[in-house]
Amino acid sequence: MLTPMVGYAAAALGYIAVRGGGPVPVREIASAGAIPEPYLAKILHRLSGIGYVVTQRGIGGGVSLAIDPRQVTLYHLCEVLLDPVVRPQCLLGGSECNDDKACPAHEFQRSIRKRQLAFLSATTVDAIGRHDAKKRSKSESRSRKKPRATPSRAKGAKPSSS
């Protein structure tokens, strides 16, 4: 599983990508992604330091992408944000687990890890943004639909004549 930092970073970058690359206010990104705003600000500051985003204060400011969202993958985010998922780990918690000193779960973990890394390497920030936008759109359309009004009379009750 990815750390919340990587998940929030992917959602934020994806949101900015769907919005045309920016500038997008931090508050808007946080609201759209249900991300705690102070934590998002910390993540965006970190992404700014490694050249993934550019921030601008003031009127018309916000966060803009400094990367091509179709080229940056979840794997890239995991690497730059130091997510443990990209470092080889022993499934059983052993300190040393490799082909030479394999634990009983080594082969099993290796096959899972291969699929996991393939997914992370193939999934772009742009794809995350498009997926999240589709989810938001469906959610918004459901919340706009009003339930049909039905009369609420007790069984056998006669309509009142006023």
N, CA, C and O of each residue as an XYZ file, in Angstrom:
648
protein
N       0.836     -1.166      0.000
C       0.000      0.000      0.000
C       0.893      1.245      0.000
O       1.949      1.276      0.632
N       0.442      2.255     -0.719
C       1.187      3.504     -0.769
C       0.944      4.329      0.488
O      -0.096      4.200      1.133
N       1.896      5.163      0.826
C       1.713      6.058      1.966
C       0.669      7.107      1.602
O       0.471      7.394      0.421
N      -0.005      7.685      2.601
C      -0.960      8.755      2.305
C      -0.317      9.906      1.538
O      -0.962     10.525      0.691
N       0.949     10.196      1.829
C       1.611     11.296      1.132
C       1.623     11.071     -0.380
O       1.319     11.988     -1.144
N       1.968      9.875     -0.811
C       2.007      9.579     -2.249
C       0.597      9.598     -2.834
O       0.380     10.126     -3.924
N      -0.355      9.025     -2.111
C      -1.737      9.034     -2.593
C      -2.275     10.450     -2.757
O      -2.882     10.775     -3.778
N      -2.051     11.292     -1.750
C      -2.503     12.686     -1.827
C      -1.760     13.452     -2.916
O      -2.357     14.266     -3.620
N      -0.461     13.196     -3.058
C       0.315     13.874     -4.102
C      -0.225     13.506     -5.484
O      -0.380     14.373     -6.343
N      -0.510     12.227     -5.695
C      -1.046     11.778     -6.988
C      -2.402     12.418     -7.256
O      -2.672     12.870     -8.368
N      -3.256     12.456     -6.231
C      -4.580     13.065     -6.392
C      -4.465     14.558     -6.689
O      -5.170     15.076     -7.555
N      -3.585     15.247     -5.979
C      -3.413     16.694     -6.180
C      -2.853     16.997     -7.563
O      -3.372     17.864     -8.266
N      -1.803     16.294     -7.956
C      -1.214     16.528     -9.281
C      -2.212     16.180    -10.381
O      -2.303     16.876    -11.393
N      -2.960     15.094    -10.172
C      -3.984     14.710    -11.146
C      -5.071     15.764    -11.271
O      -5.534     16.063    -12.372
N      -5.478     16.325    -10.137
C      -6.505     17.373    -10.155
C      -6.021     18.603    -10.917
O      -6.753     19.171    -11.728
N      -4.792     19.005    -10.651
C      -4.226     20.170    -11.348
C      -4.144     19.874    -12.845
O      -4.425     20.746    -13.667
N      -3.762     18.649    -13.201
C      -3.665     18.270    -14.624
C      -5.012     18.383    -15.304
O      -5.109     18.934    -16.401
N      -6.054     17.870    -14.669
C      -7.401     17.920    -15.243
C      -7.880     19.361    -15.378
O      -8.652     19.678    -16.283
N      -7.426     20.232    -14.484
C      -7.791     21.650    -14.525
C      -6.918     22.439    -15.501
O      -6.967     23.669    -15.508
N      -6.131     21.762    -16.314
C      -5.340     22.436    -17.337
C      -3.918     22.770    -16.931
O      -3.217     23.450    -17.679
N      -3.476     22.320    -15.789
C      -2.089     22.541    -15.385
C      -1.884     23.629    -14.369
O      -0.804     23.733    -13.788
N      -2.906     24.456    -14.134
C      -2.817     25.445    -13.070
C      -2.824     26.856    -13.571
O      -2.884     27.066    -14.783
N      -2.765     27.822    -12.717
C      -2.686     27.716    -11.258
C      -4.043     27.391    -10.627
O      -5.083     27.902    -11.042
N      -3.998     26.538     -9.628
C      -5.185     26.115     -8.890
C      -4.929     26.380     -7.404
O      -3.887     25.986     -6.880
N      -5.869     27.042     -6.721
C      -5.680     27.306     -5.291
C      -5.578     26.018     -4.472
O      -6.271     25.041     -4.756
N      -4.726     26.019     -3.472
C      -4.524     24.855     -2.603
C      -5.842     24.452     -1.950
O      -6.143     23.263     -1.839
N      -6.617     25.422     -1.523
C      -7.903     25.135     -0.864
C      -8.823     24.341     -1.792
O      -9.506     23.417     -1.350
N      -8.840     24.694     -3.059
C      -9.683     23.988     -4.035
C      -9.211     22.544     -4.231
O     -10.024     21.622     -4.291
N      -7.912     22.362     -4.327
C      -7.348     21.017     -4.499
C      -7.683     20.165     -3.278
O      -8.100     19.014     -3.410
N      -7.499     20.740     -2.092
C      -7.773     20.018     -0.857
C      -9.247     19.625     -0.768
O      -9.570     18.499     -0.391
N     -10.114     20.530     -1.106
C     -11.548     20.259     -1.057
C     -11.936     19.174     -2.055
O     -12.678     18.253     -1.714
N     -11.447     19.278     -3.263
C     -11.794     18.305     -4.305
C     -11.303     16.904     -3.964
O     -11.968     15.919     -4.284
N     -10.151     16.808     -3.322
C      -9.562     15.509     -3.013
C      -9.794     15.036     -1.590
O      -9.276     13.993     -1.192
N     -10.575     15.799     -0.810
C     -10.801     15.484      0.604
C      -9.459     15.262      1.323
O      -9.270     14.287      2.050
N      -8.547     16.199      1.090
C      -7.200     16.137      1.664
C      -7.088     17.231      2.724
O      -7.461     18.373      2.459
N      -6.591     16.917      3.902
C      -6.400     17.977      4.897
C      -5.488     19.077      4.322
O      -4.364     18.813      3.895
N      -5.998     20.297      4.326
C      -5.276     21.394      3.674
C      -3.859     21.622      4.211
O      -2.949     21.822      3.406
N      -3.624     21.602      5.536
C      -2.248     21.802      6.015
C      -1.296     20.700      5.528
O      -0.145     20.974      5.189
N      -1.784     19.457      5.496
C      -0.949     18.347      5.026
C      -0.680     18.486      3.530
O       0.434     18.236      3.071
N      -1.704     18.886      2.769
C      -1.520     19.101      1.335
C      -0.498     20.204      1.084
O       0.338     20.074      0.189
N      -0.551     21.278      1.852
C       0.419     22.372      1.693
C       1.839     21.854      1.903
O       2.759     22.238      1.181
N       2.013     20.982      2.894
C       3.334     20.392      3.157
C       3.792     19.534      1.976
O       4.952     19.602      1.571
N       2.887     18.734      1.428
C       3.213     17.878      0.284
C       3.564     18.729     -0.925
O       4.542     18.450     -1.619
N       2.777     19.760     -1.182
C       3.030     20.617     -2.347
C       4.341     21.375     -2.197
O       5.043     21.610     -3.181
N       4.673     21.760     -0.961
C       5.964     22.420     -0.714
C       7.106     21.466     -1.079
O       8.095     21.862     -1.697
N       6.947     20.226     -0.689
C       7.969     19.210     -1.012
C       8.055     18.987     -2.526
O       9.150     18.895     -3.080
N       6.905     18.901     -3.186
C       6.890     18.715     -4.643
C       7.469     19.929     -5.363
O       8.068     19.798     -6.431
N       7.289     21.098     -4.781
C       7.875     22.309     -5.352
C       9.397     22.258     -5.266
O      10.094     22.654     -6.200
N       9.897     21.774     -4.154
C      11.342     21.677     -3.944
C      12.036     20.722     -4.900
O      13.228     20.871     -5.167
N      11.301     19.739     -5.421
C      11.910     18.796     -6.372
C      11.498     19.087     -7.813
O      11.784     18.305     -8.720
N      10.818     20.228     -8.014
C      10.523     20.670     -9.369
C       9.286     20.072    -10.021
O       9.159     20.122    -11.244
N       8.375     19.510     -9.242
C       7.147     18.945     -9.821
C       6.048     19.986     -9.967
O       5.207     19.880    -10.860
N       6.049     20.997     -9.093
C       5.056     22.067     -9.162
C       5.741     23.409     -8.935
O       6.862     23.494     -8.433
N       5.019     24.450     -9.326
C       5.443     25.822     -9.076
C       4.293     26.483     -8.339
O       3.135     26.338     -8.732
N       4.602     27.202     -7.281
C       3.558     27.882     -6.524
C       3.694     29.384     -6.697
O       4.791     29.926     -6.830
N       2.530     30.041     -6.690
C       2.510     31.490     -6.827
C       1.486     32.040     -5.839
O       0.332     31.609     -5.827
N       1.908     32.982     -5.021
C       1.014     33.588     -4.042
C       0.242     34.738     -4.667
O       0.598     35.265     -5.721
N      -0.826     35.102     -3.978
C      -1.567     36.294     -4.361
C      -2.737     36.006     -5.288
O      -3.066     34.855     -5.576
N      -3.353     37.092     -5.746
C      -4.505     36.989     -6.635
C      -4.083     36.302     -7.928
O      -3.074     36.654     -8.540
N      -4.870     35.323     -8.324
C      -4.550     34.566     -9.536
C      -3.468     33.534     -9.316
O      -3.030     32.874    -10.258
N      -3.038     33.393     -8.080
C      -1.983     32.437     -7.774
C      -2.536     31.055     -7.529
O      -3.721     30.784     -7.721
N      -1.650     30.200     -7.103
C      -2.028     28.820     -6.823
C      -0.881     27.907     -7.177
O       0.281     28.314     -7.187
N      -1.221     26.670     -7.468
C      -0.222     25.655     -7.782
C      -0.354     25.286     -9.251
O      -1.450     25.028     -9.747
N       0.781     25.267     -9.934
C       0.826     24.884    -11.354
C       1.785     23.713    -11.518
O       2.750     23.569    -10.768
N       1.501     22.890    -12.503
C       2.390     21.759    -12.787
C       3.665     22.231    -13.459
O       3.638     23.135    -14.294
N       4.771     21.623    -13.097
C       6.057     21.887    -13.735
C       6.523     20.618    -14.461
O       7.651     20.545    -14.950
N       5.639     19.632    -14.518
C       5.949     18.341    -15.141
C       4.847     18.012    -16.142
O       3.777     18.621    -16.126
N       5.119     17.049    -17.007
C       4.096     16.554    -17.919
C       3.357     15.425    -17.199
O       3.952     14.380    -16.935
N       2.077     15.610    -16.877
C       1.356     14.601    -16.097
C       1.171     13.274    -16.838
O       0.814     12.267    -16.225
N       1.410     13.269    -18.137
C       1.309     12.019    -18.908
C       2.613     11.229    -18.834
O       2.661     10.073    -19.257
N       3.670     11.842    -18.300
C       4.977     11.189    -18.207
C       5.350     10.783    -16.784
O       6.184      9.899    -16.589
N       4.738     11.423    -15.791
C       5.069     11.130    -14.397
C       4.135     10.033    -13.896
O       2.913     10.150    -13.976
N       4.739      8.967    -13.379
C       3.970      7.810    -12.913
C       3.926      7.757    -11.387
O       4.624      8.496    -10.693
N       3.088      6.866    -10.898
C       3.061      6.633     -9.457
C       4.426      6.168     -8.962
O       4.837      6.505     -7.852
N       5.125      5.395     -9.787
C       6.459      4.941     -9.403
C       7.388      6.137     -9.184
O       8.137      6.174     -8.208
N       7.337      7.121    -10.100
C       8.161      8.330     -9.935
C       7.835      9.018     -8.607
O       8.737      9.412     -7.867
N       6.534      9.160     -8.310
C       6.144      9.806     -7.062
C       6.653      9.021     -5.850
O       7.122      9.604     -4.872
N       6.554      7.708     -5.928
C       7.054      6.872     -4.831
C       8.547      7.085     -4.619
O       9.016      7.142     -3.482
N       9.287      7.203     -5.707
C      10.736      7.418     -5.591
C      11.061      8.766     -4.965
O      11.852      8.839     -4.025
N      10.453      9.838     -5.481
C      10.814     11.170     -5.001
C      10.270     11.458     -3.606
O      10.829     12.281     -2.881
N       9.180     10.782     -3.223
C       8.612     10.989     -1.892
C       9.026      9.885     -0.916
O       8.493      9.783      0.188
N       9.980      9.066     -1.343
C      10.596      8.029     -0.515
C       9.580      7.043      0.083
O       9.654      6.692      1.260
N       8.647      6.613     -0.744
C       7.667      5.626     -0.297
C       8.358      4.276     -0.163
O       9.083      3.876     -1.074
N       8.158      3.565      0.936
C       8.835      2.284      1.140
C       8.438      1.207      0.126
O       9.142      0.206     -0.007
N       7.332      1.393     -0.585
C       6.888      0.366     -1.522
C       7.907      0.107     -2.638
O       7.920     -0.982     -3.211
N       8.751      1.078     -2.951
C       9.726      0.883     -4.038
C      11.035      0.258     -3.563
O      11.898     -0.076     -4.375
N      11.182      0.100     -2.248
C      12.370     -0.564     -1.724
C      12.050     -2.033     -1.470
O      11.004     -2.344     -0.899
N      12.917     -2.926     -1.877
C      12.659     -4.354     -1.626
C      12.506     -4.617     -0.129
O      13.289     -4.127      0.685
N      11.487     -5.396      0.215
C      11.234     -5.713      1.612
C      10.901     -7.192      1.742
O      10.332     -7.793      0.831
N      11.249     -7.753      2.843
C      10.908     -9.144      3.129
C       9.465     -9.184      3.627
O       9.101     -8.447      4.543
N       8.657    -10.032      3.032
C       7.266    -10.173      3.445
C       7.155    -10.601      4.902
O       6.216    -10.210      5.595
N       8.096    -11.393      5.364
C       8.067    -11.889      6.740
C       8.825    -10.994      7.715
O       8.931    -11.313      8.900
N       9.352     -9.873      7.220
C      10.031     -8.924      8.092
C      11.493     -9.215      8.332
O      12.108     -8.598      9.202
N      12.070    -10.145      7.579
C      13.485    -10.450      7.728
C      14.352     -9.292      7.301
O      13.980     -8.526      6.412
N      15.500     -9.158      7.923
C      16.379     -8.039      7.589
C      17.069     -8.261      6.248
O      17.327     -7.308      5.512
N      17.363     -9.506      5.936
C      18.049     -9.798      4.683
C      17.250    -10.856      3.926
O      17.145    -12.002      4.364
N      16.703    -10.464      2.813
C      15.925    -11.402      2.017
C      16.233    -11.125      0.556
O      15.815    -10.105      0.008
N      16.958    -12.026     -0.067
C      17.299    -11.883     -1.474
C      17.416    -13.277     -2.081
O      17.143    -14.272     -1.410
N      17.816    -13.352     -3.332
C      17.908    -14.658     -3.986
C      18.916    -15.579     -3.290
O      18.737    -16.796     -3.277
N      19.960    -15.009     -2.719
C      20.969    -15.821     -2.026
C      20.513    -16.263     -0.630
O      20.803    -17.379     -0.199
N      19.802    -15.379      0.067
C      19.324    -15.679      1.424
C      17.810    -15.480      1.447
O      17.296    -14.530      2.039
N      17.117    -16.396      0.791
C      15.672    -16.256      0.637
C      14.900    -16.795      1.830
O      15.249    -17.826      2.405
N      13.841    -16.074      2.190
C      12.930    -16.537      3.236
C      11.888    -17.458      2.578
O      11.859    -17.563      1.352
N      11.048    -18.113      3.357
C      10.044    -19.009      2.779
C       9.035    -18.309      1.858
O       8.440    -18.954      0.994
N       8.840    -17.012      2.034
C       7.867    -16.273      1.216
C       8.514    -15.529      0.049
O       7.833    -14.790     -0.663
N       9.815    -15.713     -0.156
C      10.555    -14.914     -1.135
C       9.980    -15.015     -2.551
O       9.748    -13.985     -3.184
N       9.751    -16.188     -3.048
C       9.234    -16.347     -4.420
C       7.855    -15.734     -4.561
O       7.569    -15.059     -5.549
N       7.006    -15.963     -3.583
C       5.662    -15.396     -3.588
C       5.732    -13.867     -3.623
O       5.072    -13.233     -4.447
N       6.522    -13.282     -2.740
C       6.655    -11.830     -2.656
C       7.253    -11.253     -3.937
O       6.857    -10.173     -4.374
N       8.185    -11.953     -4.526
C       8.818    -11.463     -5.746
C       7.797    -11.348     -6.876
O       7.820    -10.374     -7.628
N       6.903    -12.328     -7.005
C       5.901    -12.265     -8.071
C       4.899    -11.131     -7.831
O       4.480    -10.457     -8.771
N       4.525    -10.930     -6.579
C       3.612     -9.824     -6.258
C       4.301     -8.488     -6.512
O       3.714     -7.575     -7.093
N       5.533     -8.386     -6.078
C       6.289     -7.133     -6.245
C       6.441     -6.773     -7.710
O       6.346     -5.601     -8.075
N       6.673     -7.756     -8.543
C       6.823     -7.509     -9.982
C       5.537     -6.890    -10.546
O       5.599     -5.924    -11.307
N       4.387     -7.434    -10.181
C       3.105     -6.896    -10.650
C       2.854     -5.502    -10.075
O       2.374     -4.611    -10.776
N       3.179     -5.324     -8.811
C       2.975     -4.046     -8.146
C       3.808     -2.944     -8.812
O       3.296     -1.861     -9.098
N       5.074     -3.220     -9.054
C       5.946     -2.228     -9.689
C       5.514     -1.956    -11.124
O       5.635     -0.825    -11.595
N       5.016     -2.962    -11.823
C       4.517     -2.762    -13.190
C       3.321     -1.812    -13.180
O       3.223     -0.919    -14.022
N       2.419     -2.008    -12.228
C       1.263     -1.119    -12.113
C       1.702      0.312    -11.808
O       1.256      1.253    -12.466
N       2.570      0.477    -10.816
C       3.042      1.810    -10.449
C       3.743      2.500    -11.615
O       3.603      3.709    -11.798
N       4.489      1.742    -12.396
C       5.229      2.299    -13.530
C       4.326      2.641    -14.706
O       4.680      3.480    -15.533
N       3.169      2.005    -14.788
C       2.267      2.222    -15.925
C       1.180      3.262    -15.636
O       0.535      3.752    -16.563
N       0.972      3.597    -14.375
C      -0.118      4.502    -14.006
C       0.405      5.920    -13.861
O       1.241      6.206    -13.003
N      -0.100      6.804    -14.713
C       0.376      8.191    -14.724
C      -0.488      9.089    -13.841
O      -1.617      8.752    -13.487
N       0.077     10.230    -13.502
C      -0.644     11.259    -12.759
C      -1.875     11.695    -13.555
O      -2.938     11.929    -12.982
N      -1.729     11.802    -14.858
C      -2.848     12.183    -15.720
C      -3.990     11.173    -15.608
O      -5.154     11.564    -15.521
N      -3.670      9.887    -15.609
C      -4.693      8.843    -15.494
C      -5.405      8.927    -14.146
O      -6.621      8.746    -14.074
N      -4.657      9.199    -13.083
C      -5.251      9.362    -11.758
C      -6.217     10.544    -11.774
O      -7.328     10.443    -11.255
N      -5.807     11.647    -12.356
C      -6.658     12.837    -12.430
C      -7.936     12.591    -13.210
O      -9.013     13.011    -12.786
N      -7.830     11.916    -14.343
C      -9.026     11.625    -15.139
C      -9.968     10.689    -14.398
O     -11.186     10.865    -14.436
N      -9.404      9.694    -13.724
C     -10.230      8.762    -12.943
C     -10.970      9.493    -11.820
O     -12.175      9.316    -11.644
N     -10.244     10.307    -11.071
C     -10.852     11.046     -9.964
C     -11.911     12.033    -10.463
O     -12.938     12.215     -9.810
N     -11.670     12.670    -11.610
C     -12.644     13.609    -12.178
C     -13.933     12.882    -12.547
O     -15.027     13.406    -12.336
N     -13.805     11.694    -13.089
C     -14.985     10.904    -13.454
C     -15.773     10.540    -12.194
O     -17.002     10.612    -12.184
N     -15.060     10.148    -11.131
C     -15.722      9.822     -9.861
C     -16.454     11.041     -9.301
O     -17.595     10.934     -8.852
N     -15.793     12.197     -9.332
C     -16.423     13.424     -8.820
C     -17.654     13.776     -9.631
O     -18.675     14.177     -9.074
N     -17.564     13.629    -10.932
C     -18.684     13.947    -11.811
C     -19.891     13.061    -11.513
O     -21.019     13.551    -11.451
N     -19.662     11.766    -11.330
C     -20.755     10.843    -10.998
C     -21.360     11.198     -9.655
O     -22.581     11.190     -9.495
N     -20.514     11.508     -8.696
C     -20.980     11.848     -7.358
C     -21.814     13.127     -7.391
O     -22.862     13.208     -6.751
N     -21.350     14.112     -8.130
C     -22.077     15.380     -8.226
C     -23.409     15.196     -8.920
O     -24.400     15.798     -8.508
N     -23.464     14.377     -9.967
C     -24.726     14.179    -10.673
C     -25.728     13.439     -9.795
O     -26.927     13.705     -9.874
N     -25.259     12.515     -8.962
C     -26.159     11.824     -8.032
C     -26.697     12.784     -6.984
O     -27.867     12.702     -6.611
N     -25.860     13.690     -6.509
C     -26.308     14.601     -5.460
C     -27.249     15.670     -6.009
O     -28.016     16.259     -5.248
N     -27.206     15.929     -7.314
C     -28.104     16.914     -7.924
C     -29.489     16.338     -8.185
O     -30.468     17.083     -8.236
N     -29.582     15.028     -8.351
C     -30.877     14.402     -8.597
C     -31.712     14.506     -7.334
O     -31.258     14.187     -6.235
N     -32.948     14.964     -7.519
C     -33.832     15.094     -6.379
C     -34.723     13.865     -6.317
O     -35.162     13.369     -7.355
N     -34.995     13.368     -5.124
C     -35.898     12.229     -5.014
C     -37.310     12.636     -5.412
O     -37.739     13.767     -5.185
N     -38.024     11.682     -6.014
C     -39.394     11.963     -6.429
C     -40.257     12.128     -5.192
O     -40.123     11.391     -4.215
N     -41.144     13.108     -5.252
C     -42.047     13.340     -4.133
C     -43.166     12.307     -4.178
O     -43.758     12.074     -5.232
N     -43.452     11.698     -3.052
C     -44.548     10.742     -2.955
C     -45.441     11.178     -1.811
O     -44.974     11.656     -0.777
N     -46.737     11.001     -2.021
C     -47.639     11.408     -0.935
C     -47.404     10.540      0.288
O     -47.167      9.338      0.171
N     -47.467     11.138      1.434
C     -47.238     10.390      2.667
C     -48.525     10.356      3.474
O     -48.697     11.102      4.438
N     -49.438      9.460      3.050
C     -50.704      9.294      3.759
C     -50.683      7.959      4.471
O     -50.100      6.991      3.982
N     -51.295      7.913      5.581
C     -51.447      6.650      6.287
C     -52.398      5.772      5.515
O     -53.306      6.262      4.844
N     -52.188      4.457      5.609
C     -53.010      3.507      4.889
C     -54.476      3.663      5.323
O     -54.810      3.611      6.507
N     -55.314      3.852      4.334
C     -56.751      3.973      4.604
C     -57.173      5.374      4.963
O     -58.369      5.626      5.113
N     -56.253      6.291      5.106
C     -56.617      7.662      5.461
C     -57.185      8.364      4.250
O     -56.734      8.169      3.122
N     -58.180      9.182      4.509
C     -58.797      9.933      3.440
C     -58.093     11.269      3.320
O     -57.678     11.859      4.317
N     -57.958     11.754      2.048
C     -57.338     13.070      1.895
C     -58.168     14.117      2.619
O     -59.398     14.072      2.608
N     -57.486     15.050      3.242
C     -58.215     16.093      3.957
C     -58.789     17.091      2.971
O     -58.165     17.404      1.958
N     -59.968     17.584      3.267
C     -60.569     18.590      2.400
C     -60.589     19.885      3.166
O     -61.274     20.023      4.179
N     -59.825     20.833      2.665
C     -59.730     22.084      3.386
C     -60.570     23.115      2.767
O     -60.613     24.247      3.249
